[in-house]
Amino acid sequence: MESQFVNKQSFYLNSPSDNRFHVDSYRPKNQKPKGVLLIITGMAEHAARYEDFSLFLVKNAYSVYICDHPGQGKTAGNPGNTGIITRQRGWQCMLENVRTLYTHVRKEQPEMPVFIFGHSMGSVLARHFTAIYPVYIQGLIISGSLVMSKTFLTLSLILVRLKILFEGFNKKSRWLNKLFYWSFNRHFKPSKTRYEWISSVRQEVVAYDEDPYCGFFLSNGFFREIFKGIAATHRAEALITYRKTLPVLIMSGKEDAVGRFGKDAVKLHKNYFQQNFQNLSLKIFSGRHELLHEKNKKEVYEYLLDWLNHSLIIK
């Protein structure tokens, strides 16, 4: 995409695990950006869904980079490959992709402040990345995240490992996927699709439902890697000993079933506060899981822009 204000590029990078993944970048065309935002997408979606938000940020002097995870978007290649992840180190592979993208941006723009925005599954990756890599980022935005108890994680891993044992790693269990989506969707009536929990905007839900690269079933192995990644993130966050001045924004929709209607965002905020993080913000918006696709998305856009601009001056 070329216009009078934005330069969009699509390209591929290779991570240390030899995983080749797709990236979209949006950069201001006629001005120097104030900063860079790396967007880590959620589960069962893709980078192109963030184009409207990216163009808004470019108009306000920020560059944006977004990658498609393994088994998702253009990294998957075609819809038949979605929901499949490498058998070995699947979560670690996604984490390495994030680090590879960060390194790519740093090499291209070494002096530029870099922020990370993670949504849903991507928010867990963003939290894990921030906890284990002693890299300098200017700020962290956690959107639509979730907190799982140790007991729930253990039981979930046992269930998924049994499914892998009897059905196979790459098998997409209809029962497991329907149970997963139903757990969020059951709160919203009428349920014309499996994705009413995504947004209160009818057009957004329909677009998600009709997109072959969204809402696909995950393999048993993909579920295992997600649960393993959440457990690894909890362990890593408990050991954070540096960068307590890092600006962190935790945001959620008050009707977000994934984050227990804002409760998980509050719990995350409490966890970071107890670890003495000094620049914490918590914002609960009206809306469901995907605040960037809600009725009040312009309000969300403006709030995020204000937070980014303010965080630029924090050292």
C-alpha positions as CSV (number, residue, x, y, z in Angstrom):
1,M,0.0,0.0,0.0
2,E,1.3,3.4,-1.0
3,S,-0.4,6.7,-0.3
4,Q,0.5,10.2,0.5
5,F,1.1,9.4,4.1
6,V,1.9,5.6,4.5
7,N,4.3,3.1,3.2
8,K,3.1,-0.4,3.7
9,Q,5.4,-3.4,3.1
10,S,4.9,-7.2,3.4
11,F,7.9,-9.4,3.9
12,Y,9.1,-12.6,5.6
13,L,11.7,-13.1,8.3
14,N,13.5,-16.3,9.5
15,S,13.8,-17.0,13.2
16,P,16.6,-19.0,14.9
17,S,14.3,-22.0,14.9
18,D,14.2,-21.8,11.0
19,N,10.6,-20.7,11.1
20,R,9.7,-18.4,8.2
21,F,7.0,-16.0,9.2
22,H,5.1,-13.2,7.6
23,V,5.3,-9.5,8.6
24,D,3.3,-6.4,7.6
25,S,4.8,-3.0,8.3
26,Y,3.3,0.5,8.1
27,R,5.5,3.5,8.2
28,P,5.0,7.3,7.9
29,K,6.0,8.4,4.4
30,N,6.9,12.0,4.8
31,Q,7.9,12.3,8.5
32,K,10.2,10.7,11.0
33,P,8.2,8.5,13.3
34,K,8.2,9.2,17.1
35,G,8.2,5.5,17.9
36,V,7.5,1.9,16.7
37,L,4.7,-0.4,17.9
38,L,5.1,-4.1,17.5
39,I,1.7,-5.8,17.5
40,I,1.5,-9.4,18.6
41,T,-1.8,-10.8,17.3
42,G,-4.2,-13.2,19.1
43,M,-5.2,-16.8,18.4
44,A,-7.0,-17.7,15.2
45,E,-6.6,-14.3,13.5
46,H,-4.1,-12.5,11.3
47,A,-2.1,-9.3,10.8
48,A,-4.4,-7.6,8.2
49,R,-7.1,-7.2,10.9
50,Y,-5.0,-4.5,12.5
51,E,-4.7,-2.3,9.3
52,D,-7.2,0.4,10.4
53,F,-5.5,0.9,13.8
54,S,-2.1,0.8,12.1
55,L,-3.1,3.6,9.6
56,F,-4.4,5.7,12.5
57,L,-1.0,5.4,14.3
58,V,0.9,6.2,11.1
59,K,-1.1,9.4,10.7
60,N,0.0,10.2,14.2
61,A,3.7,9.6,13.5
62,Y,4.2,6.0,14.6
63,S,5.5,3.0,12.6
64,V,3.7,-0.4,13.1
65,Y,5.0,-4.0,12.6
66,I,2.7,-7.0,12.8
67,C,3.6,-10.7,12.4
68,D,1.5,-13.7,11.6
69,H,2.2,-16.6,14.0
70,P,2.9,-20.2,12.8
71,G,-0.3,-21.8,11.7
72,Q,-1.9,-18.4,11.2
73,G,-2.4,-15.8,8.4
74,K,0.1,-15.7,5.6
75,T,2.6,-17.6,7.6
76,A,0.3,-20.6,7.4
77,G,0.1,-20.1,3.6
78,N,-3.4,-21.3,3.0
79,P,-6.5,-22.0,5.1
80,G,-5.8,-25.7,5.1
81,N,-2.7,-25.1,7.2
82,T,-4.2,-23.0,9.8
83,G,-4.3,-24.2,13.4
84,I,-1.2,-26.4,13.0
85,I,2.0,-25.7,14.9
86,T,5.4,-27.4,15.0
87,R,5.4,-30.5,17.2
88,Q,8.6,-29.4,19.0
89,R,8.9,-26.1,20.9
90,G,5.8,-24.6,19.3
91,W,5.3,-21.8,21.9
92,Q,9.1,-21.2,21.9
93,C,9.0,-20.8,18.2
94,M,6.3,-18.1,18.4
95,L,8.4,-16.4,21.1
96,E,11.5,-16.5,18.9
97,N,9.5,-15.0,16.1
98,V,8.7,-12.0,18.3
99,R,12.3,-11.6,19.3
100,T,13.4,-11.8,15.6
101,L,10.9,-9.1,14.6
102,Y,12.1,-6.9,17.5
103,T,15.8,-7.4,16.5
104,H,14.9,-6.6,12.8
105,V,13.3,-3.3,13.9
106,R,16.2,-2.5,16.2
107,K,18.7,-3.0,13.3
108,E,16.7,-0.8,11.0
109,Q,15.9,1.9,13.5
110,P,18.4,1.5,16.4
111,E,17.5,4.8,18.2
112,M,13.7,4.5,17.8
113,P,11.6,3.8,21.0
114,V,9.9,0.4,20.6
115,F,6.5,-0.4,22.2
116,I,4.9,-3.9,22.3
117,F,1.1,-4.4,22.0
118,G,-0.1,-7.9,22.6
119,H,-3.7,-9.0,22.2
120,S,-5.3,-12.1,23.8
121,M,-2.9,-15.0,23.1
122,G,-0.5,-12.4,21.8
123,S,-0.7,-10.6,25.2
124,V,0.6,-13.7,26.9
125,L,3.4,-13.9,24.4
126,A,4.2,-10.2,25.0
127,R,4.2,-10.7,28.8
128,H,6.5,-13.8,28.4
129,F,8.8,-11.9,26.0
130,T,9.1,-8.9,28.3
131,A,9.8,-11.2,31.3
132,I,12.5,-13.4,29.9
133,Y,14.5,-11.1,27.5
134,P,16.4,-8.3,29.1
135,V,15.7,-6.0,26.2
136,Y,14.9,-2.3,26.3
137,I,11.4,-1.5,25.2
138,Q,9.7,1.8,25.9
139,G,6.4,0.3,27.0
140,L,4.1,-2.7,27.1
141,I,0.3,-2.8,26.2
142,I,-1.6,-5.9,27.4
143,S,-5.0,-6.2,25.7
144,G,-7.7,-8.9,26.3
145,S,-5.3,-11.0,28.4
146,L,-6.3,-13.9,30.7
147,V,-5.2,-15.5,33.9
148,M,-5.5,-19.2,34.5
149,S,-5.1,-21.0,37.9
150,K,-2.5,-23.6,38.3
151,T,-5.2,-26.3,38.8
152,F,-7.0,-25.3,35.6
153,L,-3.8,-25.3,33.6
154,T,-2.8,-28.7,35.0
155,L,-6.2,-30.3,34.2
156,S,-6.2,-28.7,30.7
157,L,-2.8,-30.0,29.9
158,I,-3.8,-33.5,31.0
159,L,-6.9,-33.4,28.8
160,V,-5.0,-32.1,25.8
161,R,-2.2,-34.7,26.2
162,L,-4.8,-37.5,26.3
163,K,-6.3,-36.1,23.1
164,I,-2.9,-36.1,21.5
165,L,-2.2,-39.7,22.7
166,F,-5.5,-41.1,21.2
167,E,-6.0,-38.8,18.3
168,G,-2.7,-37.3,17.3
169,F,-0.8,-34.0,17.6
170,N,-2.2,-32.4,14.4
171,K,-5.8,-33.7,14.8
172,K,-8.3,-30.9,15.1
173,S,-10.8,-32.2,17.7
174,R,-14.3,-30.8,16.9
175,W,-15.4,-31.5,20.5
176,L,-12.4,-29.6,22.0
177,N,-12.7,-26.6,19.7
178,K,-16.5,-26.3,20.1
179,L,-16.0,-26.5,23.9
180,F,-13.4,-23.8,23.7
181,Y,-15.6,-21.4,21.7
182,W,-18.7,-22.3,23.6
183,S,-17.1,-21.3,26.9
184,F,-16.9,-17.7,25.7
185,N,-20.0,-17.6,23.5
186,R,-22.5,-18.9,26.0
187,H,-22.6,-15.5,27.7
188,F,-24.1,-13.8,24.6
189,K,-27.6,-14.3,23.2
190,P,-28.7,-14.8,20.5
191,S,-25.7,-16.8,19.3
192,K,-25.9,-16.5,15.5
193,T,-22.2,-17.5,15.2
194,R,-19.5,-19.0,17.5
195,Y,-17.9,-15.6,17.7
196,E,-20.4,-13.3,19.4
197,W,-17.8,-12.8,22.2
198,I,-15.5,-11.0,19.7
199,S,-17.4,-7.8,19.4
200,S,-20.8,-6.2,19.9
201,V,-20.6,-4.9,16.3
202,R,-22.6,-7.2,14.0
203,Q,-20.5,-6.4,10.9
204,E,-17.3,-7.3,12.8
205,V,-18.6,-10.6,13.9
206,V,-19.8,-11.5,10.4
207,A,-16.5,-10.5,8.9
208,Y,-14.6,-12.6,11.4
209,D,-17.0,-15.6,10.8
210,E,-16.6,-15.3,7.0
211,D,-12.8,-14.9,7.0
212,P,-11.1,-18.3,6.3
213,Y,-8.1,-17.1,8.3
214,C,-10.1,-16.4,11.4
215,G,-11.9,-18.6,14.0
216,F,-10.5,-21.8,12.6
217,F,-10.2,-24.9,14.7
218,L,-6.9,-25.5,16.4
219,S,-5.0,-28.8,16.5
220,N,-4.6,-30.7,19.7
221,G,-0.9,-29.7,19.6
222,F,-1.7,-26.0,19.2
223,F,-3.9,-26.2,22.4
224,R,-1.0,-28.0,24.2
225,E,1.5,-25.3,23.3
226,I,-0.8,-22.5,24.4
227,F,-1.4,-24.0,27.8
228,K,2.3,-24.7,28.2
229,G,3.1,-21.1,27.2
230,I,0.6,-19.7,29.7
231,A,2.3,-21.8,32.4
232,A,5.8,-20.7,31.3
233,T,4.7,-17.1,31.3
234,H,3.3,-17.3,34.9
235,R,6.7,-18.8,36.0
236,A,8.7,-16.1,34.2
237,E,6.7,-13.2,35.5
238,A,7.2,-14.4,39.1
239,L,10.9,-14.0,38.6
240,I,11.1,-10.5,37.1
241,T,13.8,-8.5,38.8
242,Y,14.5,-5.6,36.4
243,R,12.8,-2.7,34.5
244,K,10.3,-1.9,37.2
245,T,10.0,1.6,35.7
246,L,8.6,0.1,32.4
247,P,5.3,1.7,31.5
248,V,2.6,-1.0,31.4
249,L,-0.9,-0.6,30.2
250,I,-3.4,-3.3,30.9
251,M,-6.7,-3.0,29.1
252,S,-9.9,-5.1,28.8
253,G,-13.5,-4.9,27.8
254,K,-16.0,-5.0,30.6
255,E,-18.0,-7.6,28.5
256,D,-14.9,-9.6,27.6
257,A,-15.7,-13.2,28.4
258,V,-12.0,-14.3,27.8
259,G,-10.8,-12.1,30.6
260,R,-13.7,-12.9,32.9
261,F,-15.4,-9.5,32.2
262,G,-12.4,-7.4,33.3
263,K,-11.5,-9.4,36.4
264,D,-8.3,-10.9,34.8
265,A,-7.1,-7.4,33.9
266,V,-7.6,-6.3,37.5
267,K,-5.7,-9.4,38.7
268,L,-2.8,-8.8,36.3
269,H,-2.6,-5.2,37.5
270,K,-2.5,-6.4,41.1
271,N,0.3,-8.9,40.2
272,Y,2.5,-6.2,38.6
273,F,1.8,-3.8,41.4
274,Q,2.9,-6.4,44.0
275,Q,6.2,-6.7,42.1
276,N,6.7,-3.0,42.5
277,F,6.1,-1.8,38.9
278,Q,6.0,2.0,39.1
279,N,4.3,3.0,35.9
280,L,1.1,0.9,35.8
281,S,-2.2,1.8,34.1
282,L,-5.4,-0.1,34.1
283,K,-8.3,0.7,31.7
284,I,-11.6,-1.1,31.4
285,F,-13.5,0.0,28.3
286,S,-17.1,-0.7,27.3
287,G,-17.0,-3.6,24.9
288,R,-16.2,-7.3,24.4
289,H,-12.9,-9.1,23.6
290,E,-11.6,-7.1,20.6
291,L,-11.6,-3.4,21.6
292,L,-10.0,-2.4,18.3
293,H,-13.1,-3.7,16.6
294,E,-15.8,-2.3,18.9
295,K,-18.4,0.5,18.6
296,N,-16.1,2.8,20.6
297,K,-12.9,1.9,18.8
298,K,-12.1,5.5,18.1
299,E,-12.1,6.2,21.8
300,V,-9.8,3.2,22.3
301,Y,-7.5,4.5,19.5
302,E,-7.2,7.9,21.0
303,Y,-6.6,6.6,24.5
304,L,-3.8,4.3,23.2
305,L,-2.2,7.2,21.3
306,D,-2.3,9.4,24.4
307,W,-0.7,6.6,26.4
308,L,2.1,6.1,23.8
309,N,2.8,9.8,23.6
310,H,3.0,10.1,27.4
311,S,5.2,7.0,27.7
312,L,7.7,8.4,25.3
313,I,9.0,10.7,28.0
314,I,9.4,8.1,30.7
315,K,12.9,6.7,31.2
